[in-house]
Amino acid sequence: MSHTINLFSAYQSKDLDLKNRFLMAPMTRSRASQPGDIPNALMAEYYGQRAEAGIIITEATQVSLQGKGYANTPGVYTKAQIEGWKLVTDEVHKKGSKIFLQLWHVGRVSSSKVNGLQPIAPSAKIAKETNVYIFDGAPNGDATFVPVEAPRAMTKEDINQVIEAFKTGAKNAIEAGFDGVEIHGANGYLIDQFLRSNSNERTDEYGGSKENRVRILTEITQAVADAVGPEKTGVRLSPFISFKDMNDPEILDTIKVASKALEKIGVTYIHLCEADWDDAPEIPNDFRVSLRKDFSNTIIATGNKTPEQANALLAENLVDLVGFGRKFLTNPDYPKRVKLHAEMNDISDTHTLFGGGTARGYTDYPFL
């Protein structure tokens, strides 16, 4: 039985041996041109190199200056940024692939050293043991990590502005040539902060019950779907990730409420961002089965999976697509290497993972 619609029906498969059956997962790389956080020709080259993926989901892209949490990440709220993204979409489409833009607001995971603004969040609770990075002129070009700052609790006006920013960002993405957008509701950023009872202590209609905590997600998603179409709208969630001080015992039940709401809106996919470190917890199959019952469209899983793990999930009909991130970072021709059982490139220089401004560690990984 197929659970995919529209664009994604062309890529669902239980065989990972063909180009268009690979999905490239989003990865922050911090190469946007300054000033202005503008996508550029180097970024277009990077994504174009990796267009052996049938579908690419871009790095997280802030919908406003307030939504920015790390240095040199791209935006999608100015004319210059839209024009910069056109370089990327043109290059990817020229290579015959599709590309979605990930829309992002970091909420409390920020510092005035990054964007000149106090962070905002559902509640005035700082994220403990959480850092963001800036580039302060270190001799080797490395990012310098700084602790996040205490946020202020969002007003209703703030919430309305954020909803409008996501809606505008989605429309800007389509203007820039993207095939769709992904709303980033995962990894401890703003929407995830609303979802979780430990970071959301509000007593209004956006806090308290699970239904209230998912309200901003559903309102943002509905606004985006109304603006660009539900078939061009996906949502990323991370029920099993608890870093950035986000450990919430109620999150699985809350995600269940959210998935039913997203089903009603009719979004084209839910993207499960799964823990990707070596001893990360496995997502239990009963959660996957429950999600499949609640959500009838495409389900994507990412999280440092091997092709063998991906095929196992696909064979059991627990997901429809599996995304690959790190391997695409170092192997622009990753699908070909999988097909040929070829040796993979390793990360050549960890200093260039986040930022750098040059091809080194970004577009200079060799092809077969």
The 8 nearest C-alpha neighbors of each residue, nearest first, counted from 0:
[[1, 2, 316, 3, 319, 295, 296, 11],
 [2, 0, 3, 8, 319, 11, 4, 296],
 [1, 3, 296, 297, 295, 0, 4, 319],
 [4, 2, 297, 8, 296, 1, 7, 5],
 [5, 3, 8, 7, 6, 296, 267, 2],
 [4, 6, 7, 8, 230, 3, 9, 267],
 [7, 5, 8, 9, 4, 10, 230, 3],
 [6, 8, 9, 10, 5, 3, 4, 11],
 [7, 9, 3, 4, 10, 11, 6, 5],
 [8, 10, 7, 6, 11, 5, 19, 4],
 [11, 9, 20, 7, 8, 19, 12, 53],
 [10, 12, 8, 319, 9, 320, 7, 20],
 [13, 11, 14, 10, 20, 15, 319, 320],
 [12, 14, 313, 310, 314, 15, 11, 319],
 [15, 13, 12, 16, 310, 17, 20, 313],
 [14, 16, 20, 17, 13, 21, 306, 12],
 [15, 17, 338, 14, 18, 334, 337, 20],
 [18, 16, 20, 15, 19, 334, 14, 21],
 [19, 17, 20, 51, 52, 334, 53, 21],
 [53, 20, 18, 21, 17, 10, 52, 54],
 [19, 21, 10, 18, 17, 15, 53, 12],
 [22, 20, 52, 19, 53, 18, 23, 15],
 [21, 23, 322, 54, 52, 55, 53, 24],
 [24, 22, 55, 323, 322, 324, 52, 56],
 [23, 25, 324, 322, 323, 56, 22, 26],
 [26, 24, 58, 57, 56, 324, 23, 27],
 [27, 25, 58, 28, 24, 324, 57, 59],
 [26, 28, 58, 29, 59, 25, 353, 72],
 [27, 29, 353, 30, 354, 352, 26, 58],
 [30, 28, 354, 72, 71, 353, 31, 27],
 [29, 31, 354, 356, 71, 28, 32, 72],
 [32, 30, 38, 36, 37, 71, 73, 72],
 [33, 31, 37, 36, 38, 34, 30, 39],
 [34, 32, 35, 36, 31, 37, 71, 30],
 [33, 35, 36, 32, 37, 71, 31, 73],
 [34, 36, 33, 37, 32, 80, 79, 74],
 [37, 35, 73, 31, 32, 33, 74, 71],
 [36, 38, 80, 32, 31, 35, 73, 83],
 [39, 37, 83, 31, 84, 73, 80, 32],
 [38, 40, 83, 42, 41, 37, 43, 32],
 [39, 41, 43, 42, 44, 86, 38, 87],
 [42, 40, 44, 43, 39, 45, 358, 362],
 [41, 43, 45, 44, 40, 39, 46, 38],
 [44, 42, 87, 40, 46, 41, 45, 86],
 [43, 45, 47, 41, 42, 46, 48, 40],
 [46, 44, 42, 48, 362, 43, 47, 41],
 [45, 47, 49, 43, 48, 44, 42, 50],
 [46, 48, 91, 44, 50, 90, 49, 45],
 [49, 47, 45, 46, 331, 50, 44, 332],
 [50, 48, 331, 46, 47, 51, 52, 332],
 [51, 49, 52, 47, 48, 96, 91, 94],
 [50, 52, 49, 18, 53, 332, 334, 19],
 [53, 51, 50, 21, 54, 22, 23, 18],
 [19, 52, 54, 96, 21, 18, 20, 22],
 [53, 55, 97, 22, 52, 98, 96, 23],
 [56, 54, 98, 23, 22, 57, 99, 97],
 [57, 55, 99, 25, 24, 98, 100, 23],
 [58, 56, 25, 100, 101, 55, 99, 59],
 [57, 59, 25, 26, 27, 60, 101, 56],
 [58, 60, 101, 103, 102, 27, 57, 61],
 [61, 59, 74, 102, 103, 73, 101, 58],
 [60, 62, 103, 74, 66, 67, 63, 104],
 [61, 63, 168, 164, 75, 76, 165, 103],
 [64, 62, 66, 65, 61, 76, 164, 67],
 [63, 65, 66, 67, 114, 61, 62, 74],
 [66, 64, 63, 67, 116, 114, 118, 104],
 [65, 67, 104, 63, 105, 64, 61, 62],
 [68, 66, 64, 61, 65, 69, 105, 104],
 [69, 67, 109, 105, 108, 113, 66, 131],
 [70, 68, 132, 131, 113, 67, 72, 133],
 [69, 71, 133, 72, 113, 132, 134, 29],
 [72, 70, 29, 31, 36, 30, 73, 69],
 [71, 73, 29, 31, 70, 36, 69, 30],
 [74, 72, 36, 31, 60, 37, 38, 71],
 [73, 75, 61, 60, 36, 76, 62, 80],
 [74, 76, 80, 62, 168, 81, 77, 61],
 [75, 77, 62, 74, 168, 63, 80, 78],
 [78, 76, 80, 79, 75, 81, 74, 35],
 [77, 79, 81, 80, 82, 76, 75, 83],
 [78, 80, 82, 77, 81, 83, 37, 35],
 [79, 81, 37, 83, 77, 78, 82, 75],
 [82, 80, 78, 84, 175, 83, 79, 75],
 [81, 83, 79, 85, 80, 84, 78, 175],
 [84, 82, 38, 80, 85, 39, 81, 86],
 [83, 85, 87, 81, 86, 82, 38, 175],
 [84, 86, 175, 88, 82, 87, 83, 89],
 [87, 85, 84, 89, 83, 43, 88, 90],
 [88, 86, 43, 84, 90, 85, 89, 91],
 [87, 89, 85, 91, 90, 176, 86, 92],
 [90, 88, 92, 86, 87, 91, 85, 93],
 [89, 91, 93, 87, 47, 88, 92, 43],
 [92, 90, 47, 88, 94, 93, 89, 96],
 [91, 93, 95, 94, 89, 96, 90, 88],
 [92, 94, 90, 91, 95, 89, 96, 47],
 [93, 95, 91, 92, 96, 50, 90, 47],
 [96, 94, 92, 93, 91, 97, 50, 53],
 [97, 95, 53, 92, 91, 50, 94, 54],
 [98, 96, 54, 53, 178, 55, 92, 91],
 [97, 99, 55, 54, 178, 56, 177, 100],
 [100, 98, 179, 56, 180, 178, 177, 55],
 [101, 99, 180, 57, 56, 181, 102, 179],
 [100, 102, 181, 59, 180, 57, 60, 182],
 [103, 101, 182, 60, 183, 181, 59, 61],
 [104, 102, 61, 60, 183, 59, 62, 105],
 [103, 105, 66, 61, 189, 106, 62, 67],
 [104, 106, 188, 189, 66, 108, 68, 67],
 [107, 105, 189, 120, 119, 108, 188, 104],
 [106, 108, 118, 120, 119, 150, 109, 105],
 [109, 107, 105, 106, 147, 68, 188, 126],
 [110, 108, 68, 147, 107, 118, 131, 148],
 [111, 109, 147, 112, 148, 113, 118, 117],
 [110, 112, 115, 116, 113, 114, 117, 109],
 [111, 113, 110, 115, 114, 133, 116, 109],
 [114, 112, 111, 110, 70, 69, 115, 133],
 [113, 115, 111, 116, 112, 67, 64, 110],
 [114, 116, 111, 112, 113, 117, 110, 65],
 [117, 115, 111, 114, 118, 65, 110, 113],
 [116, 118, 111, 150, 110, 119, 115, 151],
 [119, 117, 150, 107, 109, 106, 116, 110],
 [118, 120, 150, 151, 106, 107, 153, 152],
 [119, 121, 106, 107, 122, 152, 153, 150],
 [120, 122, 152, 199, 153, 193, 201, 192],
 [123, 121, 152, 120, 124, 199, 200, 201],
 [122, 124, 152, 151, 150, 120, 125, 149],
 [125, 123, 122, 150, 126, 149, 198, 120],
 [124, 126, 149, 127, 150, 123, 148, 107],
 [125, 127, 244, 129, 243, 124, 128, 107],
 [126, 128, 129, 244, 125, 243, 147, 124],
 [129, 127, 126, 130, 243, 244, 146, 147],
 [128, 130, 243, 127, 126, 146, 147, 131],
 [131, 129, 146, 145, 147, 144, 128, 132],
 [130, 132, 144, 145, 69, 146, 109, 147],
 [133, 131, 144, 143, 69, 142, 145, 70],
 [132, 134, 70, 143, 142, 135, 113, 69],
 [135, 133, 142, 136, 143, 70, 141, 132],
 [134, 136, 137, 133, 143, 142, 140, 141],
 [137, 135, 134, 138, 140, 141, 139, 142],
 [136, 138, 140, 139, 135, 141, 134, 142],
 [139, 137, 140, 136, 141, 135, 134, 142],
 [138, 140, 141, 137, 350, 136, 142, 355],
 [141, 139, 137, 138, 355, 136, 142, 134],
 [142, 140, 139, 350, 137, 143, 134, 355],
 [141, 143, 134, 133, 132, 144, 140, 353],
 [144, 142, 132, 133, 134, 141, 145, 135],
 [143, 145, 132, 131, 130, 142, 133, 146],
 [144, 146, 130, 131, 132, 143, 147, 133],
 [147, 145, 130, 129, 131, 148, 144, 110],
 [146, 148, 110, 109, 130, 108, 129, 131],
 [149, 147, 110, 150, 146, 109, 125, 118],
 [148, 150, 125, 124, 123, 151, 147, 118],
 [151, 149, 118, 119, 123, 107, 120, 125],
 [150, 152, 123, 119, 120, 153, 118, 122],
 [153, 151, 122, 123, 120, 121, 119, 150],
 [154, 152, 157, 121, 120, 119, 151, 158],
 [153, 155, 157, 156, 158, 152, 121, 159],
 [156, 154, 158, 157, 159, 153, 160, 205],
 [155, 157, 159, 154, 158, 160, 153, 161],
 [158, 156, 154, 160, 155, 159, 153, 161],
 [159, 157, 155, 161, 160, 156, 162, 154],
 [158, 160, 156, 162, 161, 157, 163, 155],
 [159, 161, 157, 163, 158, 162, 164, 156],
 [160, 162, 164, 158, 163, 159, 157, 165],
 [163, 161, 219, 159, 165, 164, 160, 158],
 [162, 164, 166, 160, 161, 165, 167, 159],
 [165, 163, 161, 167, 166, 162, 62, 168],
 [166, 164, 168, 162, 163, 167, 62, 169],
 [165, 167, 223, 163, 169, 164, 168, 222],
 [168, 166, 164, 170, 169, 165, 163, 171],
 [167, 169, 165, 171, 166, 170, 62, 75],
 [170, 168, 172, 166, 171, 167, 165, 223],
 [169, 171, 167, 173, 172, 168, 174, 227],
 [170, 172, 174, 168, 169, 173, 167, 175],
 [173, 171, 175, 169, 174, 170, 177, 168],
 [172, 174, 177, 176, 170, 175, 171, 169],
 [175, 173, 171, 172, 176, 170, 81, 177],
 [176, 174, 85, 172, 173, 81, 84, 177],
 [175, 177, 173, 174, 88, 85, 172, 178],
 [178, 176, 173, 179, 172, 99, 98, 175],
 [179, 177, 99, 98, 97, 176, 231, 173],
 [178, 180, 231, 99, 177, 232, 100, 173],
 [181, 179, 100, 99, 232, 101, 231, 233],
 [180, 182, 233, 101, 234, 232, 102, 100],
 [183, 181, 234, 102, 101, 184, 235, 233],
 [184, 182, 235, 103, 185, 102, 181, 234],
 [183, 185, 190, 236, 235, 191, 182, 234],
 [184, 186, 236, 237, 191, 183, 187, 235],
 [187, 185, 188, 237, 240, 191, 184, 242],
 [186, 188, 191, 185, 243, 192, 245, 189],
 [189, 187, 105, 191, 106, 186, 190, 192],
 [188, 190, 106, 192, 105, 191, 104, 120],
 [189, 191, 184, 193, 192, 188, 216, 194],
 [190, 192, 194, 187, 184, 185, 193, 188],
 [193, 191, 189, 190, 198, 194, 195, 187],
 [192, 194, 190, 199, 191, 212, 195, 121],
 [195, 193, 212, 191, 192, 213, 190, 196],
 [194, 196, 197, 192, 193, 198, 247, 199],
 [195, 197, 199, 198, 247, 200, 194, 249],
 [196, 198, 195, 199, 247, 245, 200, 246],
 [199, 197, 192, 196, 195, 200, 124, 122],
 [200, 198, 196, 193, 121, 122, 201, 197],
 [201, 199, 122, 206, 198, 202, 196, 207],
 [200, 202, 206, 199, 203, 207, 122, 205],
 [201, 203, 206, 207, 200, 204, 205, 199],
 [202, 204, 205, 206, 201, 207, 211, 200],
 [203, 205, 211, 206, 202, 207, 214, 212],
 [206, 204, 211, 212, 203, 214, 201, 215],
 [207, 205, 201, 212, 211, 202, 203, 204],
 [206, 208, 202, 211, 201, 212, 209, 200],
 [209, 207, 211, 210, 206, 212, 205, 196],
 [208, 210, 212, 211, 253, 213, 207, 256],
 [209, 211, 208, 213, 212, 214, 256, 253],
 [212, 210, 205, 214, 206, 208, 209, 213],
 [211, 213, 194, 206, 209, 205, 214, 193],
 [214, 212, 216, 210, 211, 194, 215, 257],
 [213, 215, 211, 217, 216, 212, 205, 218],
 [214, 216, 218, 217, 213, 219, 205, 190],
 [217, 215, 219, 213, 214, 218, 220, 190],
 [216, 218, 220, 214, 215, 219, 221, 213],
 [219, 217, 215, 221, 220, 216, 214, 222],
 [220, 218, 162, 222, 216, 217, 221, 215],
 [219, 221, 217, 223, 222, 218, 224, 216],
 [220, 222, 224, 218, 223, 219, 217, 225],
 [223, 221, 219, 225, 220, 224, 166, 218],
 [222, 224, 166, 226, 220, 225, 221, 227],
 [223, 225, 229, 228, 221, 226, 227, 222],
 [224, 226, 222, 223, 228, 227, 221, 229],
 [227, 225, 223, 224, 228, 222, 166, 170],
 [228, 226, 224, 225, 223, 170, 231, 169],
 [227, 229, 224, 230, 231, 225, 226, 232],
 [228, 230, 224, 266, 232, 231, 265, 267],
 [231, 229, 267, 228, 232, 266, 5, 265],
 [232, 230, 179, 229, 228, 180, 227, 267],
 [233, 231, 229, 180, 266, 230, 267, 181],
 [232, 234, 181, 268, 267, 266, 269, 182],
 [235, 233, 182, 269, 181, 270, 183, 268],
 [234, 236, 270, 183, 184, 185, 269, 271],
 [237, 235, 185, 184, 271, 272, 270, 238],
 [238, 236, 185, 272, 240, 239, 271, 186],
 [237, 239, 240, 251, 250, 236, 254, 271],
 [240, 238, 237, 241, 273, 274, 282, 280],
 [239, 241, 237, 238, 274, 242, 186, 273],
 [240, 242, 246, 245, 244, 239, 243, 247],
 [241, 243, 244, 245, 240, 187, 246, 186],
 [242, 244, 129, 245, 187, 126, 241, 127],
 [245, 243, 242, 126, 127, 246, 241, 128],
 [246, 244, 241, 243, 242, 247, 187, 197],
 [245, 247, 241, 244, 248, 242, 197, 240],
 [246, 248, 249, 250, 197, 195, 245, 196],
 [249, 247, 250, 246, 251, 196, 195, 197],
 [250, 248, 247, 252, 251, 253, 196, 195],
 [249, 251, 253, 252, 247, 248, 254, 195],
 [252, 250, 254, 253, 249, 238, 255, 248],
 [251, 253, 255, 254, 250, 249, 256, 209],
 [252, 254, 250, 256, 255, 251, 209, 257],
 [255, 253, 257, 251, 256, 252, 258, 250],
 [254, 256, 252, 258, 253, 257, 251, 259],
 [257, 255, 253, 254, 259, 258, 260, 252],
 [256, 258, 254, 260, 255, 259, 213, 261],
 [259, 257, 261, 255, 260, 256, 254, 262],
 [258, 260, 262, 256, 261, 257, 293, 255],
 [259, 261, 257, 263, 262, 258, 256, 264],
 [262, 260, 258, 264, 263, 259, 265, 266],
 [261, 263, 265, 259, 260, 294, 264, 258],
 [264, 262, 260, 265, 261, 259, 266, 258],
 [263, 265, 261, 262, 266, 221, 260, 229],
 [264, 266, 262, 263, 229, 261, 267, 230],
 [267, 265, 229, 232, 268, 233, 264, 230],
 [266, 268, 230, 233, 232, 296, 229, 297],
 [269, 267, 297, 233, 298, 266, 296, 270],
 [268, 270, 234, 298, 235, 233, 299, 271],
 [271, 269, 235, 299, 300, 298, 234, 236],
 [272, 270, 300, 236, 237, 273, 299, 235],
 [273, 271, 237, 301, 236, 302, 270, 300],
 [272, 274, 302, 301, 271, 237, 275, 239],
 [273, 275, 302, 279, 240, 276, 272, 239],
 [276, 274, 302, 303, 273, 279, 277, 304],
 [275, 277, 279, 278, 274, 303, 302, 280],
 [276, 278, 279, 275, 274, 303, 280, 302],
 [279, 277, 276, 280, 275, 281, 274, 303],
 [280, 278, 276, 277, 274, 275, 281, 273],
 [281, 279, 282, 278, 274, 239, 283, 273],
 [280, 282, 283, 279, 274, 273, 239, 284],
 [281, 283, 280, 284, 286, 239, 287, 273],
 [284, 282, 285, 286, 281, 287, 280, 288],
 [283, 285, 287, 286, 288, 282, 317, 289],
 [284, 286, 288, 287, 283, 289, 290, 282],
 [287, 285, 289, 284, 288, 283, 290, 282],
 [286, 288, 284, 290, 285, 289, 317, 291],
 [289, 287, 285, 291, 286, 290, 284, 292],
 [288, 290, 286, 292, 291, 287, 285, 293],
 [291, 289, 293, 287, 292, 288, 294, 286],
 [290, 292, 288, 294, 289, 293, 287, 295],
 [293, 291, 289, 290, 294, 288, 295, 287],
 [292, 294, 290, 291, 259, 258, 289, 295],
 [295, 293, 291, 262, 292, 290, 296, 258],
 [294, 296, 2, 291, 293, 297, 292, 262],
 [295, 297, 2, 3, 268, 294, 267, 4],
 [298, 296, 268, 3, 2, 319, 267, 299],
 [297, 299, 318, 269, 319, 268, 270, 320],
 [300, 298, 270, 320, 321, 318, 271, 319],
 [301, 299, 321, 271, 270, 322, 272, 320],
 [302, 300, 322, 272, 321, 273, 323, 271],
 [301, 303, 275, 273, 304, 274, 272, 300],
 [304, 302, 275, 323, 301, 305, 324, 325],
 [303, 305, 302, 308, 309, 306, 301, 323],
 [304, 306, 308, 307, 309, 303, 323, 310],
 [307, 305, 309, 308, 310, 304, 15, 337],
 [306, 308, 310, 305, 309, 311, 304, 312],
 [309, 307, 311, 305, 306, 310, 304, 312],
 [310, 308, 306, 312, 307, 311, 321, 305],
 [309, 311, 313, 307, 312, 308, 314, 306],
 [310, 312, 314, 308, 309, 313, 307, 315],
 [313, 311, 309, 315, 310, 314, 317, 318],
 [312, 314, 316, 310, 315, 311, 13, 318],
 [315, 313, 311, 316, 312, 310, 13, 317],
 [314, 316, 312, 317, 313, 311, 318, 310],
 [317, 315, 313, 314, 318, 312, 319, 0],
 [316, 318, 315, 312, 287, 313, 288, 291],
 [319, 317, 298, 316, 313, 320, 299, 312],
 [320, 318, 298, 297, 11, 299, 313, 316],
 [321, 319, 299, 318, 11, 300, 298, 322],
 [320, 322, 300, 299, 301, 309, 22, 323],
 [323, 321, 22, 301, 24, 23, 300, 320],
 [322, 324, 23, 24, 301, 22, 303, 326],
 [323, 325, 24, 327, 326, 23, 328, 26],
 [326, 324, 328, 327, 323, 329, 303, 26],
 [325, 327, 328, 324, 329, 330, 323, 333],
 [328, 326, 330, 324, 325, 331, 329, 333],
 [327, 329, 325, 326, 330, 324, 331, 361],
 [328, 330, 327, 326, 344, 364, 346, 345],
 [331, 329, 327, 333, 332, 326, 328, 344],
 [330, 332, 49, 327, 333, 48, 329, 366],
 [333, 331, 330, 335, 334, 366, 51, 49],
 [332, 334, 330, 336, 335, 331, 327, 337],
 [335, 333, 337, 336, 332, 18, 338, 51],
 [336, 334, 338, 337, 333, 332, 339, 18],
 [335, 337, 341, 333, 339, 338, 334, 340],
 [338, 336, 340, 334, 335, 339, 333, 341],
 [337, 339, 335, 16, 336, 340, 334, 17],
 [338, 340, 336, 341, 337, 335, 334, 342],
 [341, 339, 337, 338, 336, 342, 335, 343],
 [342, 340, 336, 339, 343, 337, 338, 335],
 [341, 343, 340, 344, 336, 337, 339, 367],
 [342, 344, 341, 345, 330, 336, 326, 329],
 [345, 343, 329, 330, 346, 342, 364, 365],
 [344, 346, 347, 329, 343, 326, 330, 348],
 [347, 345, 348, 329, 349, 344, 360, 328],
 [346, 348, 345, 360, 349, 344, 329, 364],
 [349, 347, 350, 346, 351, 360, 352, 359],
 [348, 350, 351, 352, 346, 347, 360, 353],
 [351, 349, 348, 352, 141, 353, 140, 355],
 [350, 352, 360, 349, 353, 355, 354, 348],
 [353, 351, 349, 350, 28, 354, 360, 348],
 [354, 352, 28, 29, 351, 355, 142, 27],
 [355, 353, 29, 30, 351, 356, 28, 352],
 [354, 356, 351, 357, 140, 353, 30, 141],
 [355, 357, 30, 354, 358, 31, 32, 29],
 [358, 356, 359, 355, 361, 41, 360, 30],
 [357, 359, 362, 361, 363, 360, 356, 41],
 [360, 358, 361, 357, 363, 362, 351, 355],
 [359, 361, 351, 363, 358, 348, 362, 347],
 [360, 362, 358, 359, 363, 45, 364, 351],
 [363, 361, 358, 45, 364, 360, 359, 44],
 [362, 364, 358, 361, 359, 360, 365, 329],
 [365, 363, 362, 329, 330, 366, 360, 361],
 [366, 364, 363, 367, 330, 331, 344, 329],
 [365, 367, 332, 331, 364, 330, 333, 344],
 [366, 365, 332, 336, 341, 335, 330, 342]]
